């Protein structure tokens, strides 16, 4: 059918109105349709790839700014470039018709060509633009009605931004796809420690957080055809290591810059070891929370199976650590006197009157088992030159060769193998202690075999 000139003009006019007033014509996907009216003070959007989380965050921010004059919002992105060229572009799509004079978006450069940090509307509403690359102090300031964070913040950035909405009774939203990230602190903050992960859809937690899990599907991505959905699923089937995060919006991801690149899906199992094996225990000592770690393994030849782990949740004494390790052994019906090897760090402490921590721990084992002598001797860890790198290479090589299996109950070690970058500082450094405990026992168990001994270059 051929349109008359007047009809074409009317259609062009409607198309132009729709483009310029995107906020009016935008239709949120089914999983996010109620986001605008949610009243929970803190919301986590755990999203798969391609479900439009960033676009929906921008829509929510823009909608509130336009409909509530004088509304004070803040958006936080992972980088300055992202906040201006990605999230900022979506905000421009929604807000352009409502901007105050002088507030403008420059395509390809950002708000004020990337040089301004506040969007201002004609009705007096404002939106601050912040980056997680900024110092935490840069996130302090005035009270706000809404903070929307696109990607997981650090604990310090979260606390500072949460403080911004306290006085107003406002809302904080975190939207994230958990690929290549270790965010255990956020997981426990939202769901509670040890709780089952929230299913797809909407879950209200006792912590006060609302969690929205948006998986990739045709219903959640109406802008894609069924053929496009199937094409993306086919692509992701070739990347099974990231399927859970990119398609199912799962928590656990893999840090691409991690040290243990040999670790893959086959490294982890829900099965327990079968047949006869020797038993080993690796211990890294520490007197503060999260620094005392123990790893329990079964090993046969060059194969190692990690059965269980222990990490202190509060500052502990040798007696408390001994009790926890004995409980771990009992849970797997392992007689402490049948321990084949036990290896511990060389730490000493003034609190033990000249004892090494290994000796103090051995004495605690003996006392709690009502024995005159310890059930096993804790050997000192190899601290010779090159021992650290050798131990780490052994872990990686064992994973690459398929000779390492880690039970899924070993949460901390799993996080270490998936995410640790090999540093000893900050959030990444917290994973070092379980790595030390594991390499102590792994090297003692399999390091004498030629295929692993030759990995010692120093």
Wavefront OBJ file of the C-alpha trace (Angstrom):
o trace
v 0.000 0.000 0.000
v 1.330 3.424 -0.958
v 0.918 6.190 1.600
v -0.124 9.685 0.704
v 2.343 12.481 1.430
v 0.294 13.639 4.420
v 0.192 10.104 5.824
v 3.953 9.717 5.408
v 4.470 13.032 7.170
v 2.250 11.937 10.067
v 4.097 8.623 10.367
v 7.446 10.395 10.324
v 6.184 12.755 13.020
v 5.084 9.854 15.234
v 8.406 8.093 14.680
v 10.273 11.239 15.655
v 8.131 11.687 18.780
v 8.806 8.073 19.767
v 12.555 8.521 19.298
v 12.705 11.800 21.223
v 10.371 10.620 23.989
v 11.862 7.164 24.521
v 10.888 7.278 28.190
v 7.213 7.270 27.178
v 7.459 4.499 24.589
v 9.888 2.178 26.403
v 8.396 -1.139 27.522
v 10.389 -2.986 30.208
v 10.845 -6.745 29.939
v 8.673 -8.965 32.096
v 11.354 -9.641 34.712
v 11.838 -5.893 35.335
v 8.299 -4.611 34.841
v 7.661 -4.085 38.580
v 11.040 -2.503 39.285
v 9.630 1.020 39.202
v 7.253 0.363 42.107
v 9.523 -1.785 44.282
v 9.911 -0.272 47.764
v 12.693 -2.465 49.213
v 15.500 -0.205 50.493
v 18.175 -2.333 48.791
v 17.801 -4.290 45.560
v 20.221 -6.657 43.851
v 19.647 -7.358 40.171
v 21.619 -10.513 39.365
v 21.383 -10.648 35.602
v 22.492 -12.791 32.702
v 24.135 -11.218 29.678
v 21.882 -9.479 27.159
v 18.819 -9.090 29.381
v 19.214 -5.306 29.337
v 20.120 -4.687 32.979
v 21.992 -1.441 32.252
v 19.207 -0.121 30.024
v 16.601 -0.921 32.688
v 18.678 0.761 35.405
v 18.833 3.879 33.230
v 15.071 3.691 32.614
v 14.326 3.474 36.343
v 16.597 6.406 37.189
v 15.196 8.545 34.361
v 11.577 7.718 35.165
v 11.931 8.786 38.782
v 13.841 11.943 37.877
v 11.189 13.057 35.399
v 8.139 12.150 37.484
v 9.442 13.511 40.813
v 10.735 17.108 40.518
v 13.801 17.768 42.665
v 14.707 14.052 42.750
v 18.374 13.403 43.582
v 19.919 10.305 42.009
v 23.372 8.861 41.452
v 24.573 6.228 39.002
v 27.853 4.391 39.555
v 29.675 2.501 36.823
v 32.865 0.418 36.757
v 34.831 3.057 34.812
v 34.576 6.700 33.731
v 34.159 5.575 30.127
v 31.289 3.226 31.007
v 29.415 5.810 33.043
v 29.529 8.304 30.158
v 29.427 6.176 27.004
v 27.305 3.176 28.043
v 25.067 3.893 31.020
v 25.282 7.611 30.225
v 24.116 6.983 26.639
v 21.046 5.116 27.869
v 20.272 7.992 30.248
v 20.582 10.426 27.337
v 18.104 8.352 25.293
v 15.547 8.701 28.076
v 16.282 12.207 29.400
v 17.104 14.393 26.393
v 13.619 16.001 26.107
v 13.667 16.946 29.808
v 17.148 18.465 30.211
v 17.822 21.864 31.718
v 19.588 24.433 29.495
v 23.323 23.733 29.435
v 23.008 20.047 30.318
v 23.756 18.049 27.182
v 25.056 14.717 25.952
v 27.707 14.558 23.227
v 27.531 11.330 21.247
v 30.681 9.237 21.621
v 32.070 11.456 24.385
v 29.502 11.575 27.172
v 27.819 14.196 29.296
v 29.423 17.570 28.674
v 31.845 15.710 26.372
v 32.751 13.515 29.339
v 33.782 16.459 31.518
v 30.740 16.942 33.785
v 29.627 14.740 36.664
v 25.984 15.815 37.082
v 22.935 15.650 34.800
v 20.382 18.412 35.498
v 16.727 18.375 34.404
v 14.475 21.358 33.885
v 12.312 20.234 36.832
v 15.283 20.461 39.226
v 16.065 16.742 39.379
v 19.733 15.773 39.259
v 21.797 12.655 38.641
v 25.434 12.363 39.732
v 27.844 10.298 37.611
v 30.425 8.304 39.593
v 32.973 5.590 38.825
v 34.282 2.717 40.946
v 37.727 3.814 39.793
v 37.245 6.962 41.893
v 38.530 7.030 45.462
v 35.909 6.080 48.035
v 36.006 9.657 49.364
v 34.748 10.887 45.998
v 31.498 8.998 46.676
v 30.741 10.931 49.863
v 28.549 14.016 49.755
v 24.893 14.962 49.958
v 21.886 12.822 50.726
v 20.256 11.131 47.751
v 16.952 9.460 46.928
v 18.460 6.731 44.743
v 21.875 5.200 44.080
v 22.065 2.755 41.173
v 25.317 0.810 40.770
v 25.931 -0.909 37.444
v 28.275 -3.818 38.341
v 29.336 -4.928 41.850
v 31.030 -2.320 44.044
v 33.868 -2.920 46.467
v 32.713 -3.245 50.096
v 34.076 0.248 50.769
v 32.241 1.843 47.829
v 29.061 0.037 48.854
v 29.184 1.369 52.425
v 29.808 4.950 51.287
v 26.964 4.867 48.773
v 24.559 3.147 51.161
v 25.153 6.026 53.577
v 23.981 8.488 50.913
v 20.374 7.184 51.006
v 20.001 6.730 54.775
v 18.722 10.221 55.606
v 16.074 10.203 52.863
v 14.912 6.618 53.342
v 16.005 6.187 49.752
v 16.957 3.147 47.702
v 20.225 1.511 46.646
v 20.307 -0.795 43.634
v 23.175 -3.020 42.525
v 22.887 -4.557 39.041
v 25.497 -7.093 37.975
v 26.445 -10.046 35.816
v 28.802 -12.173 37.909
v 31.283 -13.146 35.197
v 34.927 -12.997 36.211
v 34.222 -11.767 39.729
v 34.613 -12.960 43.292
v 31.859 -11.246 45.283
v 31.345 -13.552 48.238
v 30.887 -10.567 50.595
v 27.934 -9.303 48.535
v 26.434 -12.770 48.242
v 26.463 -13.200 52.029
v 25.256 -9.637 52.635
v 22.195 -10.193 50.455
v 21.325 -13.857 51.045
v 22.943 -14.589 54.390
v 25.897 -16.868 55.006
v 25.450 -20.411 53.772
v 21.960 -19.809 52.409
v 20.720 -21.401 49.191
v 21.017 -19.092 46.177
v 17.832 -17.297 45.173
v 15.986 -18.826 42.196
v 15.008 -17.006 39.023
v 12.558 -14.172 39.585
v 11.907 -12.113 42.700
v 13.053 -13.104 46.226
v 12.754 -11.026 49.411
v 15.484 -11.949 51.909
v 15.431 -11.645 55.734
v 18.372 -9.244 55.344
v 15.972 -6.694 53.866
v 17.401 -7.058 50.366
v 15.192 -7.776 47.382
v 16.951 -9.962 44.821
v 15.812 -10.099 41.209
v 17.419 -12.902 39.186
v 17.057 -12.256 35.462
v 18.043 -15.245 33.344
v 18.485 -15.142 29.589
v 15.291 -16.211 27.820
v 12.934 -15.089 25.078
v 10.459 -13.796 27.693
v 13.122 -11.693 29.433
v 14.555 -10.383 26.136
v 11.523 -9.504 23.947
v 13.710 -7.422 21.642
v 15.310 -10.645 20.329
v 13.624 -13.111 17.989
v 13.483 -16.779 18.963
v 16.111 -17.440 16.291
v 18.465 -14.853 17.842
v 17.940 -16.375 21.279
v 18.826 -19.827 19.974
v 21.909 -18.456 18.225
v 23.204 -16.932 21.466
v 22.514 -20.128 23.399
v 24.452 -22.061 20.784
v 27.404 -19.694 21.154
v 27.374 -20.117 24.926
v 27.265 -23.915 24.701
v 30.794 -23.646 23.371
v 31.749 -21.707 26.543
v 30.343 -24.044 29.162
v 32.708 -22.640 31.818
v 30.719 -19.372 31.732
v 27.258 -20.719 30.867
v 25.917 -20.487 34.429
v 26.875 -16.815 34.793
v 26.052 -15.560 31.297
v 22.813 -17.504 30.780
v 21.479 -18.466 34.222
v 22.747 -15.357 36.093
v 24.599 -17.550 38.610
v 26.828 -16.080 41.319
v 29.993 -18.040 40.620
v 32.202 -16.817 37.831
v 35.851 -17.115 36.900
v 38.377 -14.276 37.026
v 40.098 -14.253 33.639
v 43.371 -12.916 35.093
v 43.461 -15.651 37.727
v 46.699 -17.441 38.555
v 45.396 -20.996 38.157
v 44.525 -20.961 34.466
v 44.624 -24.759 34.346
v 41.526 -24.986 36.531
v 38.326 -25.784 34.632
v 34.886 -27.259 35.217
v 36.301 -30.760 35.402
v 38.363 -29.752 38.455
v 35.237 -29.627 40.632
v 32.967 -32.500 41.601
v 30.106 -33.468 43.892
v 31.416 -37.028 44.199
v 33.603 -38.314 47.021
v 36.856 -40.195 46.344
v 36.642 -43.936 45.779
v 39.065 -46.707 46.677
v 42.033 -46.668 49.021
v 43.935 -43.420 49.366
v 46.437 -41.808 51.663
v 45.313 -38.814 53.727
v 47.036 -35.449 53.996
v 46.465 -32.158 55.807
v 47.879 -28.739 54.933
v 47.718 -25.851 57.442
v 48.466 -22.162 57.076
v 48.583 -20.418 60.447
v 47.207 -17.033 61.379
v 45.842 -15.327 64.466
v 43.181 -13.180 62.809
v 39.907 -13.843 61.030
v 40.266 -15.734 57.744
v 44.014 -16.356 58.153
v 43.973 -19.856 59.705
v 43.288 -22.301 56.908
v 43.418 -26.085 56.614
v 42.908 -28.311 53.581
v 42.169 -32.038 53.845
v 43.148 -34.217 50.878
v 43.204 -37.815 49.721
v 46.001 -38.764 47.326
v 47.078 -41.772 45.309
v 50.125 -41.657 43.067
v 50.005 -38.290 41.313
v 46.264 -37.795 41.808
v 44.927 -35.501 44.534
v 41.356 -35.146 45.778
v 40.441 -32.243 48.091
v 37.915 -33.600 50.576
v 37.211 -30.611 52.811
v 38.563 -27.331 54.176
v 38.571 -25.157 57.298
v 38.925 -21.386 57.508
v 38.510 -19.520 60.785
v 35.610 -17.056 60.752
v 36.831 -15.181 63.824
v 40.236 -14.811 65.492
v 40.995 -18.217 67.013
v 43.389 -19.990 69.386
v 45.267 -23.248 68.625
v 42.746 -25.062 70.827
v 39.822 -23.748 68.785
v 41.565 -24.554 65.510
v 42.388 -28.075 66.704
v 38.741 -28.626 67.656
v 37.543 -27.477 64.240
v 40.054 -29.666 62.379
v 39.138 -32.717 64.463
v 35.466 -32.077 63.697
v 36.314 -31.942 59.983
v 38.114 -35.294 60.226
v 35.231 -36.831 62.161
v 32.726 -35.667 59.543
v 34.536 -37.881 57.029
v 35.182 -40.743 59.477
v 38.937 -40.234 59.356
v 40.871 -41.442 62.389
v 43.444 -38.721 63.271
v 46.029 -41.410 63.987
v 45.740 -42.565 60.372
v 46.947 -39.250 58.969
v 49.728 -39.977 56.470
v 51.148 -36.455 56.157
v 50.430 -33.133 57.832
v 52.277 -29.968 56.856
v 52.063 -26.588 58.564
v 53.547 -23.128 58.225
v 56.592 -22.178 60.297
v 54.943 -19.374 62.275
v 55.927 -18.759 65.875
v 54.186 -16.554 68.393
v 55.053 -14.926 71.678
v 51.732 -16.160 72.975
v 52.981 -19.736 72.862
v 56.036 -19.269 75.106
v 58.531 -20.090 72.381
v 56.458 -22.879 70.796
v 55.916 -22.942 67.100
v 52.255 -22.829 66.139
v 52.634 -26.381 64.833
v 53.742 -27.565 68.276
v 50.920 -25.688 69.999
v 48.424 -27.241 67.601
v 49.840 -30.738 68.131
v 49.539 -30.329 71.901
v 45.929 -29.180 71.501
v 45.148 -32.270 69.389
v 46.627 -34.525 72.092
v 44.692 -32.831 74.910
v 41.347 -32.978 73.098
v 41.821 -36.620 72.188
v 43.010 -37.411 75.750
v 46.333 -38.716 74.482
v 49.823 -38.340 75.902
v 51.231 -37.747 72.428
v 49.795 -36.012 69.340
v 47.898 -38.271 66.896
v 50.224 -37.073 64.113
v 53.238 -34.819 63.658
v 52.872 -31.605 61.694
v 55.901 -31.279 59.448
v 57.275 -27.817 58.668
v 56.385 -26.506 55.232
v 59.039 -26.252 52.532
v 60.266 -22.654 52.679
v 63.335 -23.018 50.488
v 64.023 -20.653 47.633
v 61.511 -21.129 44.822
v 59.150 -23.243 46.950
v 56.191 -20.902 46.595
v 56.303 -20.761 42.790
v 56.926 -24.502 42.608
v 53.890 -25.251 44.740
v 51.681 -22.972 42.651
v 52.947 -24.553 39.428
v 52.160 -27.992 40.861
v 48.566 -26.949 41.567
v 48.123 -25.580 38.061
v 49.776 -28.580 36.426
v 47.649 -31.040 38.408
v 44.512 -29.226 37.248
v 45.679 -29.153 33.609
v 46.467 -32.866 33.670
v 43.126 -33.762 35.204
v 44.897 -35.088 38.300
v 43.237 -32.652 40.694
v 39.656 -32.917 41.936
v 38.064 -30.510 44.426
v 34.755 -31.250 46.118
v 32.163 -28.476 45.789
v 31.885 -28.241 49.574
v 35.333 -26.593 49.556
v 33.958 -23.117 48.911
v 36.998 -21.052 49.874
v 39.473 -23.144 47.907
v 37.129 -23.142 44.914
v 36.982 -19.358 45.036
v 40.767 -19.244 45.256
v 41.272 -21.536 42.263
v 38.744 -19.605 40.187
v 39.693 -16.065 41.138
v 43.038 -15.593 42.923
v 45.461 -13.418 40.962
v 48.434 -14.351 43.128
v 48.609 -11.208 45.255
v 48.694 -10.865 49.052
v 46.853 -7.554 49.463
v 43.276 -6.341 49.418
v 40.333 -8.589 48.573
v 42.485 -10.753 46.299
v 45.028 -11.275 49.096
v 42.376 -12.847 51.322
v 42.446 -15.886 49.039
v 46.182 -16.432 49.592
v 45.885 -18.265 52.928
v 43.848 -21.188 51.614
v 46.242 -21.358 48.630
v 49.220 -21.655 50.993
v 47.594 -24.441 53.006
v 46.797 -26.351 49.822
v 50.221 -26.037 48.211
v 51.913 -27.196 51.458
v 50.075 -30.499 51.419
v 50.001 -30.934 47.635
v 53.773 -30.614 47.326
v 54.290 -33.021 50.241
v 51.866 -35.491 48.674
v 52.920 -35.520 45.012
v 55.980 -33.273 44.696
v 58.460 -36.173 44.686
v 56.976 -37.661 41.498
v 59.113 -36.853 38.472
v 56.345 -35.078 36.553
v 55.982 -32.571 39.408
v 59.561 -32.487 40.715
v 60.752 -31.198 37.342
v 58.518 -28.139 37.787
v 60.932 -26.828 40.419
v 63.163 -24.479 38.478
v 65.107 -22.830 41.358
l 1 2 3 4 5 6 7 8 9 10 11 12 13 14 15 16 17 18 19 20 21 22 23 24 25 26 27 28 29 30 31 32 33 34 35 36 37 38 39 40 41 42 43 44 45 46 47 48 49 50 51 52 53 54 55 56 57 58 59 60 61 62 63 64 65 66 67 68 69 70 71 72 73 74 75 76 77 78 79 80 81 82 83 84 85 86 87 88 89 90 91 92 93 94 95 96 97 98 99 100 101 102 103 104 105 106 107 108 109 110 111 112 113 114 115 116 117 118 119 120 121 122 123 124 125 126 127 128 129 130 131 132 133 134 135 136 137 138 139 140 141 142 143 144 145 146 147 148 149 150 151 152 153 154 155 156 157 158 159 160 161 162 163 164 165 166 167 168 169 170 171 172 173 174 175 176 177 178 179 180 181 182 183 184 185 186 187 188 189 190 191 192 193 194 195 196 197 198 199 200 201 202 203 204 205 206 207 208 209 210 211 212 213 214 215 216 217 218 219 220 221 222 223 224 225 226 227 228 229 230 231 232 233 234 235 236 237 238 239 240 241 242 243 244 245 246 247 248 249 250 251 252 253 254 255 256 257 258 259 260 261 262 263 264 265 266 267 268 269 270 271 272 273 274 275 276 277 278 279 280 281 282 283 284 285 286 287 288 289 290 291 292 293 294 295 296 297 298 299 300 301 302 303 304 305 306 307 308 309 310 311 312 313 314 315 316 317 318 319 320 321 322 323 324 325 326 327 328 329 330 331 332 333 334 335 336 337 338 339 340 341 342 343 344 345 346 347 348 349 350 351 352 353 354 355 356 357 358 359 360 361 362 363 364 365 366 367 368 369 370 371 372 373 374 375 376 377 378 379 380 381 382 383 384 385 386 387 388 389 390 391 392 393 394 395 396 397 398 399 400 401 402 403 404 405 406 407 408 409 410 411 412 413 414 415 416 417 418 419 420 421 422 423 424 425 426 427 428 429 430 431 432 433 434 435 436 437 438 439 440 441 442 443 444 445 446 447 448 449 450 451 452 453 454 455 456 457 458
